[in-house]
Amino acid sequence: MNDIPASRSIVIERMMPHPPAKVWRALTQASLVGEWLMKNDLQPVVGHRFNFRAEPQGGWNGVTDCEVLEVEPLSRLVYSWRSSGEQAATGINSVVTWTLTPAEGGTQVRMEHSGFRPQDEQFYRGANYGWQQMVAGLERVAGGLD
């Protein structure tokens, strides 16, 4: 019997002391997303295809192909997260879901990156570490908004 799950997810939940509108701006404005995640051409419009771009490293070409799958202003943003270029056929094909819930004193933020297969273990470990840093960056950027 195989005890390895078909796919795994990374889930990070954090209470941010900022109103949902500030967190939403930091999550959906391309220039602000570039401050805490990667350079991008994100537009929060269902069907919009965009890329995250960083310096290539460790066999990664530095490009992540994405498509906006769902938008509920101020509360939910969902996009695909896929390997690009030569890596597209065998690489990561996953989904990132952001959920914002108003709470006393701020916003409850939940990020889920789902769809990691057993063969994605190395990426899963790196993404688990990386998302911790990125969510902290999101909080920092949201906190700096007027």
Short mmCIF file of the C-alpha atoms (twelve columns), coordinates in Angstrom:
data_MODEL
# 
_entry.id   MODEL 
# 
loop_
_atom_site.group_PDB 
_atom_site.id 
_atom_site.type_symbol 
_atom_site.label_atom_id 
_atom_site.label_alt_id 
_atom_site.label_comp_id 
_atom_site.label_asym_id 
_atom_site.label_seq_id 
_atom_site.Cartn_x 
_atom_site.Cartn_y 
_atom_site.Cartn_z 
_atom_site.pdbx_PDB_model_num 
ATOM 1   C CA . MET A 1   0.000   0.000  0.000   1 
ATOM 2   C CA . ASN A 2   1.276   3.462  -0.918  1 
ATOM 3   C CA . ASP A 3   1.017   6.013  1.924   1 
ATOM 4   C CA . ILE A 4   2.286   8.927  -0.185  1 
ATOM 5   C CA . PRO A 5   -0.539  11.403 -0.838  1 
ATOM 6   C CA . ALA A 6   -1.421  12.190 -4.470  1 
ATOM 7   C CA . SER A 7   -0.709  15.855 -3.747  1 
ATOM 8   C CA . ARG A 8   0.180   18.116 -0.847  1 
ATOM 9   C CA . SER A 9   -0.388  21.730 0.046   1 
ATOM 10  C CA . ILE A 10  1.431   24.477 1.881   1 
ATOM 11  C CA . VAL A 11  -0.895  26.500 4.100   1 
ATOM 12  C CA . ILE A 12  0.114   29.672 5.920   1 
ATOM 13  C CA . GLU A 13  -2.309  31.630 8.059   1 
ATOM 14  C CA . ARG A 14  -1.451  34.964 9.579   1 
ATOM 15  C CA . MET A 15  -3.367  37.724 11.311  1 
ATOM 16  C CA . MET A 16  -2.221  41.030 9.824   1 
ATOM 17  C CA . PRO A 17  -2.945  44.279 11.667  1 
ATOM 18  C CA . HIS A 18  -4.066  45.983 8.462   1 
ATOM 19  C CA . PRO A 19  -7.518  46.424 6.891   1 
ATOM 20  C CA . PRO A 20  -8.420  44.064 4.021   1 
ATOM 21  C CA . ALA A 21  -8.169  46.920 1.483   1 
ATOM 22  C CA . LYS A 22  -4.459  47.423 2.236   1 
ATOM 23  C CA . VAL A 23  -3.679  43.709 2.120   1 
ATOM 24  C CA . TRP A 24  -5.663  43.374 -1.119  1 
ATOM 25  C CA . ARG A 25  -3.679  46.211 -2.723  1 
ATOM 26  C CA . ALA A 26  -0.383  44.598 -1.705  1 
ATOM 27  C CA . LEU A 27  -1.665  41.290 -3.080  1 
ATOM 28  C CA . THR A 28  -3.006  42.516 -6.430  1 
ATOM 29  C CA . GLN A 29  -1.025  45.571 -7.611  1 
ATOM 30  C CA . ALA A 30  1.860   44.313 -9.726  1 
ATOM 31  C CA . SER A 31  4.359   46.907 -8.504  1 
ATOM 32  C CA . LEU A 32  3.557   46.102 -4.858  1 
ATOM 33  C CA . VAL A 33  3.655   42.323 -5.468  1 
ATOM 34  C CA . GLY A 34  7.101   42.889 -6.957  1 
ATOM 35  C CA . GLU A 35  8.247   44.283 -3.614  1 
ATOM 36  C CA . TRP A 36  7.450   41.135 -1.622  1 
ATOM 37  C CA . LEU A 37  7.318   38.268 -4.126  1 
ATOM 38  C CA . MET A 38  8.763   38.665 -7.639  1 
ATOM 39  C CA . LYS A 39  8.613   40.945 -10.658 1 
ATOM 40  C CA . ASN A 40  5.350   40.302 -12.451 1 
ATOM 41  C CA . ASP A 41  2.642   41.549 -14.773 1 
ATOM 42  C CA . LEU A 42  -0.300  40.485 -12.598 1 
ATOM 43  C CA . GLN A 43  -3.746  41.960 -13.155 1 
ATOM 44  C CA . PRO A 44  -6.561  40.712 -10.889 1 
ATOM 45  C CA . VAL A 45  -8.819  39.773 -13.807 1 
ATOM 46  C CA . VAL A 46  -10.070 36.214 -14.325 1 
ATOM 47  C CA . GLY A 47  -8.324  34.679 -17.333 1 
ATOM 48  C CA . HIS A 48  -5.343  37.077 -17.254 1 
ATOM 49  C CA . ARG A 49  -2.102  35.200 -17.975 1 
ATOM 50  C CA . PHE A 50  0.996   36.570 -16.313 1 
ATOM 51  C CA . ASN A 51  4.496   35.642 -15.197 1 
ATOM 52  C CA . PHE A 52  6.526   35.904 -12.050 1 
ATOM 53  C CA . ARG A 53  10.178  36.548 -12.891 1 
ATOM 54  C CA . ALA A 54  13.357  36.192 -10.843 1 
ATOM 55  C CA . GLU A 55  17.022  35.387 -11.392 1 
ATOM 56  C CA . PRO A 56  17.463  31.815 -12.720 1 
ATOM 57  C CA . GLN A 57  18.933  29.449 -10.144 1 
ATOM 58  C CA . GLY A 58  19.496  25.757 -9.431  1 
ATOM 59  C CA . GLY A 59  18.015  24.441 -12.673 1 
ATOM 60  C CA . TRP A 60  15.070  26.888 -12.559 1 
ATOM 61  C CA . ASN A 61  14.819  29.326 -15.459 1 
ATOM 62  C CA . GLY A 62  13.451  32.077 -13.194 1 
ATOM 63  C CA . VAL A 63  10.002  32.238 -14.808 1 
ATOM 64  C CA . THR A 64  6.704   31.010 -13.388 1 
ATOM 65  C CA . ASP A 65  3.684   30.993 -15.706 1 
ATOM 66  C CA . CYS A 66  0.375   31.894 -14.066 1 
ATOM 67  C CA . GLU A 67  -3.263  32.519 -14.885 1 
ATOM 68  C CA . VAL A 68  -5.820  34.255 -12.683 1 
ATOM 69  C CA . LEU A 69  -8.538  31.689 -11.971 1 
ATOM 70  C CA . GLU A 70  -10.759 33.489 -9.479  1 
ATOM 71  C CA . VAL A 71  -11.145 37.017 -8.089  1 
ATOM 72  C CA . GLU A 72  -13.449 38.144 -5.309  1 
ATOM 73  C CA . PRO A 73  -12.315 41.713 -4.554  1 
ATOM 74  C CA . LEU A 74  -11.002 42.230 -1.027  1 
ATOM 75  C CA . SER A 75  -11.478 38.558 -0.138  1 
ATOM 76  C CA . ARG A 76  -10.131 35.938 -2.577  1 
ATOM 77  C CA . LEU A 77  -7.498  35.639 -5.308  1 
ATOM 78  C CA . VAL A 78  -6.660  32.324 -6.994  1 
ATOM 79  C CA . TYR A 79  -4.050  31.752 -9.687  1 
ATOM 80  C CA . SER A 80  -2.267  28.825 -11.297 1 
ATOM 81  C CA . TRP A 81  1.479   28.452 -10.700 1 
ATOM 82  C CA . ARG A 82  3.316   26.489 -13.404 1 
ATOM 83  C CA . SER A 83  6.837   25.827 -14.541 1 
ATOM 84  C CA . SER A 84  7.806   27.649 -17.724 1 
ATOM 85  C CA . GLY A 85  9.804   26.904 -20.846 1 
ATOM 86  C CA . GLU A 86  11.560  23.549 -21.098 1 
ATOM 87  C CA . GLN A 87  10.455  22.692 -17.558 1 
ATOM 88  C CA . ALA A 88  6.724   23.092 -18.328 1 
ATOM 89  C CA . ALA A 89  6.162   19.460 -19.362 1 
ATOM 90  C CA . THR A 90  7.557   17.896 -16.207 1 
ATOM 91  C CA . GLY A 91  7.627   20.739 -13.692 1 
ATOM 92  C CA . ILE A 92  5.254   22.251 -11.175 1 
ATOM 93  C CA . ASN A 93  1.575   22.622 -12.059 1 
ATOM 94  C CA . SER A 94  -0.121  23.970 -8.951  1 
ATOM 95  C CA . VAL A 95  -2.556  26.593 -7.605  1 
ATOM 96  C CA . VAL A 96  -2.106  29.468 -5.146  1 
ATOM 97  C CA . THR A 97  -5.195  30.631 -3.233  1 
ATOM 98  C CA . TRP A 98  -5.275  33.771 -1.094  1 
ATOM 99  C CA . THR A 99  -8.217  34.284 1.250   1 
ATOM 100 C CA . LEU A 100 -8.693  37.505 3.243   1 
ATOM 101 C CA . THR A 101 -11.157 37.578 6.123   1 
ATOM 102 C CA . PRO A 102 -11.881 40.790 8.032   1 
ATOM 103 C CA . ALA A 103 -11.183 40.352 11.735  1 
ATOM 104 C CA . GLU A 104 -11.061 42.529 14.796  1 
ATOM 105 C CA . GLY A 105 -7.870  44.542 14.520  1 
ATOM 106 C CA . GLY A 106 -7.078  43.639 10.919  1 
ATOM 107 C CA . THR A 107 -7.267  40.829 8.400   1 
ATOM 108 C CA . GLN A 108 -6.882  37.073 8.709   1 
ATOM 109 C CA . VAL A 109 -4.781  36.043 5.694   1 
ATOM 110 C CA . ARG A 110 -4.687  32.462 4.449   1 
ATOM 111 C CA . MET A 111 -2.374  31.363 1.649   1 
ATOM 112 C CA . GLU A 112 -2.629  27.848 0.252   1 
ATOM 113 C CA . HIS A 113 -0.284  26.579 -2.446  1 
ATOM 114 C CA . SER A 114 -1.778  23.254 -3.540  1 
ATOM 115 C CA . GLY A 115 -1.009  20.506 -6.006  1 
ATOM 116 C CA . PHE A 116 2.500   19.354 -5.065  1 
ATOM 117 C CA . ARG A 117 3.060   15.803 -6.336  1 
ATOM 118 C CA . PRO A 118 5.456   13.311 -4.723  1 
ATOM 119 C CA . GLN A 119 8.053   14.070 -7.418  1 
ATOM 120 C CA . ASP A 120 7.880   17.775 -6.454  1 
ATOM 121 C CA . GLU A 121 9.422   17.181 -3.015  1 
ATOM 122 C CA . GLN A 122 12.449  19.428 -3.524  1 
ATOM 123 C CA . PHE A 123 10.287  22.287 -4.787  1 
ATOM 124 C CA . TYR A 124 7.776   21.683 -1.988  1 
ATOM 125 C CA . ARG A 125 10.472  22.061 0.676   1 
ATOM 126 C CA . GLY A 126 11.867  25.204 -0.927  1 
ATOM 127 C CA . ALA A 127 8.416   26.718 -1.449  1 
ATOM 128 C CA . ASN A 128 7.423   25.963 2.146   1 
ATOM 129 C CA . TYR A 129 10.392  27.969 3.383   1 
ATOM 130 C CA . GLY A 130 9.997   30.680 0.733   1 
ATOM 131 C CA . TRP A 131 6.301   31.313 1.347   1 
ATOM 132 C CA . GLN A 132 6.989   31.964 5.037   1 
ATOM 133 C CA . GLN A 133 9.314   34.791 3.971   1 
ATOM 134 C CA . MET A 134 6.964   36.054 1.274   1 
ATOM 135 C CA . VAL A 135 3.913   36.256 3.535   1 
ATOM 136 C CA . ALA A 136 5.996   38.276 6.006   1 
ATOM 137 C CA . GLY A 137 6.931   40.547 3.087   1 
ATOM 138 C CA . LEU A 138 3.270   40.921 2.119   1 
ATOM 139 C CA . GLU A 139 2.516   42.052 5.668   1 
ATOM 140 C CA . ARG A 140 5.395   44.553 5.571   1 
ATOM 141 C CA . VAL A 141 4.309   46.024 2.220   1 
ATOM 142 C CA . ALA A 142 0.638   46.257 3.282   1 
ATOM 143 C CA . GLY A 143 1.720   48.009 6.475   1 
ATOM 144 C CA . GLY A 144 3.578   50.661 4.498   1 
ATOM 145 C CA . LEU A 145 0.530   51.702 2.456   1 
ATOM 146 C CA . ASP A 146 -1.470  54.854 3.135   1 
# 
